[in-house]
């Protein structure tokens, strides 16, 4: 009776979904919304574009470096507590960004935003898994959350363009403040706490187990949650290793891949990663490395990395191609990306139903195949195909992304023990920003190398081509710059499409349908066959 009364008093899981989704929207939106405002920020703060670009890099570095630590921490002190603290820091940092008097203070505030975003995002999947006891409703919630977060990232250029043209760049940050205040108030009053230590991790609305299946055969059994220790050394090593991996990817295009400022952090990343692994051998610290022995879990992390690498990793160049080739304003560029955003949202509505009918391997492989098809269409468009091909490419990219991410996010909490949900969420989420940074770096390097091969070492000509400012190039040189840009963009799209093909094959190999958590219709098929 007591359990029934407690269940009746527990807030509806819809509150958790709404609050986590609202936090995910502002956090994901801020990854891409700043890109279209960089030029105006530089003019207003009277600084160079290179320094202002660190408003993007500082956020990404802080966000990516702390996801592992934040996810593991949420299992110990409470997922709602970590989420709420992150939202508070993100909100305060947003206000500081909007009021920043100079470039240095803006970059510092953006780094603080990244820390808050990591604390918000790392426990998100674990909070959803704990709120929904029913497997089908949990899949629906995670699918909807993935679609909303992905669409928010794709809407960044539109929102940024509208804000910059209507109210100025400061409002792309200040708009987060009232939203953050409402999310904090809702989390404190309407979101139930869950953590591994009190046994509520993976609990549904009535306290029943709502997340996790037994690890795959051969996987090491994790240490019980009650015996896990506070691990400040592991937290520092995890943050340091991820920062050392991220920084070269972010700074390489600007400072040169052979500069000391890039090579030294990259070299430090190796011993930091080794030290992290050695420090976690006991199994009771920050991370449970035995989770990586679960084939589907490790596969989901790698596939998430590849999906972000080919998706958001190419978005900056795609946006630049739209703006430069067609002379679009920031707002017009964002509006021409709406087929991508719209297809993400519309497909996301149906993903939960598709997950009831098809195994995760089929959905993820199909999603990668569609993303590859979309990139091939954009490669054709870059070579001069009609505008309808561009729209088709964006639609295929949106539909494919909507099919890939919900199953991967669901796997992160479906194939691990419930008391590791926060840790698993942090581990898989850490692969996402790393994939984005790697994509921007790798494809940016390919893009730059093609321009160099086609245009030589003329700094003015190359600079105009790299920024798609063809209006600055006179006469015959303009045609050469436009041709080199199109060739570079086409090659990037073809390379990304090949990676998507590899992702489709990997999905079939690693997301084995023998696990009921990955193929919910298998028991029905077997019963029908019998």
N, C-alpha and C positions, 0 to 999 in steps of 0.2 A: 504493500500500500504506500509506504514511504517512497519507494522508487517511482510509483505511478504519479504521486503528487509532485515529486521533483521533476519528472519528465514533463508534466503539464505546465509547470512554471518556467521551464527552460524556453528561452526566446525561440521563435520560429527560425529554421535554418535560412529562410529567405533573407533575413536581416544580415547574416554573415555573408551570404552571396553578394548582396547589394553593397555592403561596406567594403569587402575585399575587391569587388569589381570597380567601385569608385576610386579606391586607392590605386588599383592597377591602371586605370585610365590616365590619371594625372601623372603617375610615375612613368608610364610608357610614352605618353604624349611628349613629355619633356626630353625624351631621347632624340626626337626628330624635329620638334617644333622650333628649335633655335636656329636650325640651318638657314632658313629663309630670312632671318633677321640679322645675320652676322654683319652684313655691309652697313646697315643702319646703326647697329650698336657701335661699330668701329667709328663711324662719323660722329655720333653723339658723344662718345667718350674720348674722342680725339686721340685714337690709337691705331696701330696697324692691324690689318686683318689677321696676320699670323698670331698675334697675341690674343685676339678675341676668339680665335678658333679653339683656344684652350678652355673656353666655356663649355664646349662640347666634349673635349678630351678629358677635362678634369672631372666632369660628371661620370663619364664612362669608366674611368680608372677607379674612382672611389666605389662606384656601384659594383663593378666586377670583382674588386679585391675582397669585398666583405660578405659576399653571398654565402660562401661555405660556413664562415663563422656564425653569421646570423641564423642560418638554418639549424645548425647544431645547438646554438644557444637557446633557440625557441623551444626545443625539446626539454630543456632543463628548467628554465624560469617561467615558461608559459608563452604560447604562441600569440595570444591576444596581447600580452604585455609587450612583446617585441614589436608586433604590428603597430600598436598604439604609440609606442615610443618613436618608432620610425616615422609615423605620420606626423607626430608633433615636430620632430626635427626637420622633416621635409617642408612643413608649413612655415616654420620660422625661417628656414633658409630661402624659401621662395620670396618671403617678404624682404629679406636682405638682398636678394637678387634684384628685385624691382626697385629698391631704393639705393642700389650701389652707386657711389659717386665716381668710381673709376674702374679701370679694367682689372686691376689686381684684386680689389674687393669683390668684384663680380665673379672672378674665377674661384676665389676662396669660397664664396657662398654657393657656387655651383658644385664644388667638391663636397660641401656639407649636404647639399641636396642629394648627391649620389650616395652618401652614407645613409641618409634617411630612406632613400629609395630601396637600398639593399635590405634594410630592416623591415620594410613594408612587404617586399616581394618574396623574400626567402621563405616565410611561413605561410604564404598564400594557399598553396595546394594542400598543405596539412590542415589548415583551418577549414577548407571546403570539405576535405575528407572526414574531418571530425564532426562537421555539422550535418552531413547527410548519411544516414545509416543504410539506406537502400542503395544497392549497387547501381541500379538504373538511374535513379535520381542523381547520384553522385557523378555518373558519367555525363549526364545532361548539364549539371552545374559546371563541371570542369570544361566541357565543350563550349558552353556559353561564355565562360570567363576567358578562355583562349581566344575566341572569336572577337570579343570586345577589346581585349588587350591588343591583339594584332591590328584590328581596325583603328584603334587609337594611334598606334605608331604610324600607320599609313596615312592617317588624317593630319598628322603633324604639319606637313607643308601647307594644307588648306587653312588650318586654325592659325598657324603662324602668319600666313599671308593676310588673312582677314584682320587679325589683331594689329599687325604692323601698319596696315593701310588705314585702319579705322581709329586706333587709339595710341599707337606707338609701341615700341618693342617692350617697354617695361611691363605692359599688361599681360604679356605671355607668361610672366611669372606671378604677378599680383593676383590673377584670376584663381590661382591655386589656393590662396589663403582662405576664403570663405568655404571652399570645398573641403579643405583639410580640417577646419574647425568642426564642420558637420560630421565628418567621418570620425573624428576623435570622440565627439559626444555620443555618436551612435555606437562606437565600439565599447565605450565604458558602460553603456546602459543596455545594449541589445545583443552584444556578442558574448557567448559563453567562453570561459577560459578552457584551454586544453593543453596538457603537457604530459610527457612520458612518465614523469615521476609519480603523478597522482593517479595514473591508470586511465586517464580520460582520453588519451590520444587515440584517435580512430573511433571515438564514440559518436553515435548518432544522436538524434534528438531525444531518444529515451535511454541513452547510455549503452545501447548495444554496439557491438563491434561494427564499425562502418568502413574500415580500411584495412588493406593488407591481406595477403595470402601467404601461405608458407613459402619460404625460399625454395628455389629450384634444388633438385637433388644435387648433392656435392657442394653446395654453398655452406660456408662456415656459419655456425649459429652465433648470432650476435650476443654480446654480454647483456644481462638483464639491466634495464634502465636504472634500477636502484643502485647498482654498483658502479655507475659511470661517475667519473670525477670531473671537477672543474679543471679545465686545461688551458691556462693562459699561454703557455709556450706553444701549444698546438694552434691556438687562435692567431698568435703573432706569425708563426711560420706559414699558416694557410694564407693570411692576408699578404704577407711578404712574397710568397711564391706566385700568387695570382697577380699581384701588382707587377712583379718582375716579368711575367709573361705578357701582360697587357701593354706595359709602357713601350717596349720596342715596336709593337704593332702600331701604336698610336703616333709615336714620335719618328719612326723610320722615314715615312714619306717627306716629312719636313726637314729633318736634320741629316738625312742620308743613312743608308743601311750600314755603312762601314764606319760611321762616326763613333767615337768613344762613348758618347751619350746614349747610344743605342746598343752597342756591343756589350758594354759593362753590365747593364741591367739584365740583358739576355743571358750572359754568363752566370750571373748571380742566381737566376731562376732555377738552374739545374741543382746546385747544392741545397738550395732552400726546399725544393720539392723532395729531394732525397731525405733531407733532415725531417721533413714532415712525415713521410712514410715511416721512417725509423721510429719517430716519436709516438706513432699510433699502433705499434705492433702489439701492445698489451690488449688492445681492443676495448678499453674502458675510457678513452680520452675524447677528444673533440670529434673524431670521425671513426666510423666503423668501416674499415676498408674491405671487410668481407662482403659488403653490399655490391662491390664491383665484380664479385665472382658470380653474381646473378646475371646470367647472360642477357636477359631482356632489359634489365635495368641499365647495364653498361651500354647496350645497344641503343637504348632510348637517349642516353646522354650524348653519344657520338652522333646519332641522327639529328638531335636538336642542334648540335654544333653545325652540322652540314646544312641544315635548313636555314639557320640564321646567316651562315656564310654566303649562301647563294641568294637569299631573299633580301634582308636588310643590307648585306654586304655590297650589293649592286645598286641599292636604291639611290645613293648619293650620285653616282654616275648617270643613272637613268634620269634623275631630276635635272642634272646639268645638261643632259642631252636634249630634254624637252625644252628647257629655257633657252639654250643656245641655238639649237637648230631652227626652232620656230619663233624665237624672239618673244617668248611669253614672259609676263610679269610674274612675281612670286605667287600672287593669287591665281592667275591663269594656269600656272604650272600645277599648283595644288588641285585645281578643279579638273585638270586633265588626268589626274591620278585617281579620280573618283571611281572609274570602272574597277580598279584594283580594290579599293576600300569597299565598294558596294558588293562586289562578288564575295569578299571575305565575310561580310556580315550576313548576306543572304544564305550562303552555304553553311555558315555556322549554325543557323537555325535548324538545319536538318541533320547535322553531324551526329547528334545523340541517337537519332533513329537509325542512321547508317551503322553506328557502332553496335546496335542490337542485331543487325543483320549480317555484318561482315566482321571477320577477325581484324585485329589491329594491323597485322602484317599487310593485309590486302589494302586497307585504307591508306596507310603510310606510304606504301609502294606506289599506289595510284596517285597520291598527292605529289610525290616527288616526280613522277612521270609527267603530270600536268604542269608542274612548275618548269620542268625541262622544256616542255612544249611552248610554254609562254616565253621563255628566254630565247628559244629558237625564233619565235615570231618577232621578238624585239631585235634580234640580230638581223633578220630580214628587213625590218623597218629601218634600222640604222643604215642599211645598204641602199635605201631609197624606195622601199615598198609603200603602197598607199596607206593612208591614215587608219583605215579599218583594220589593218594588220596590227597596228599599235594597240588599238582597243582590245582586239582578240588576245594579244599577248598579256595585257594587264588582267583580263578576266581569267585566263588560265592560271596566271600566277596567284590571283586571289583565291580561286577555287582550290588550287593545289595546297596553298598554305593553310586554308581552313580544314583540309583533310589531314594534314600532317600533325599539327601541333596538339589538338585535343587528345588523340590517342597517346601521344608521347607523354603529355602531362599526366594523363590517367595512369599510365604504367609506372610513373615515378612513385606513386603512393599505393599502387595495387599489388606489386610483387615484393614488397618489403614488409617486415613486421610493423604493426601499428605504432609502436613506440619509437620507430626510426623515421616516421613520416616527415618531420621537420628537417632532419638531416638529409633524407633522400630528396626532398624538395630543394634544399639549398645546393646539393651536389648537381642535380640536373639543371637547375636555374643558372648555376655558374657557367655552364657550357654555352648559354645563349649569348651573353655579351662578349664572351671570348670569340665565338663564331662571327659575330658582327664585326668586331675589331679586326679579326684575321681576314675577313672578306674585304673590308675597306682597304687594308694594307696590301693584300695579294693582288686584288684586281686593280688597285691604284698603281701598283708597281708595273703590272702588265700594260696598263693604259699608258703610263709615262714612257715605257720602253718603246712602244709602237710609235709614239709621237717623236721620240728622239731618232728612231730609225728613218722615219719619213721626212722629218723637218730639219734634221741635223742639230747643231748646237746653238742656233740663233735664239738667244734668250727671249727677245721680244716676241718672236713668232711662236715659240713654244709656250710662253706664258699666256698669250692670247688664246691658243688652242686648248690649253689645260683648263682655262676658265670659261671657254666657249664665248669669249668676247670677240667675235669675228668682225664686229664693226670697227675695231681698232686696227684691223689689218687692211692695208690698201691693195687695190688691183689684183694682179695674178696671185699674189701671196695669199689672199683671202681664200681663193679656191683651193689652194694647196692645204691650208690650215683646216678648212672644212672637210676635205677628203681624208686627211690624216685623222681627224677627230672621229669621223664615221667609221673608218677602218679599226681604230682602237676600240670603240664602243662595241662594234660587231664581234671582235675577237673576245672581249670580256664576256659578252653574252654567250658565245659558243662554249667558252671554257666553263662558265657556270652551269650551262646545260649538261655538259659532260659529267660534272660533279653530281648533278641531280640524278643522272642515270646510275651512277655508282651508289647513291643513296637509296634508290629503289631496290637495287640488288641486295644491299646490306639489310634493308628492312625485311626482306623475305628470309634472309639467313638468320637474323638475330631475334626477331619477334616471333618466336615459335608458337604456332597455334595449339601446341599440346598443353599450354598453360591455360586453364579455364579463365583466368583473369584477362587473357589476351584474346580469347575466342569465346564470348559468352553464348554463342549459338551452338557450340559443339555438343553439349549435352543433349540439346533438342534433336540435333541430327542423329546422334547415336541412338536415342530412344526411338526415333522414327524408324531407323534401320532395323532395330531389334523387333 
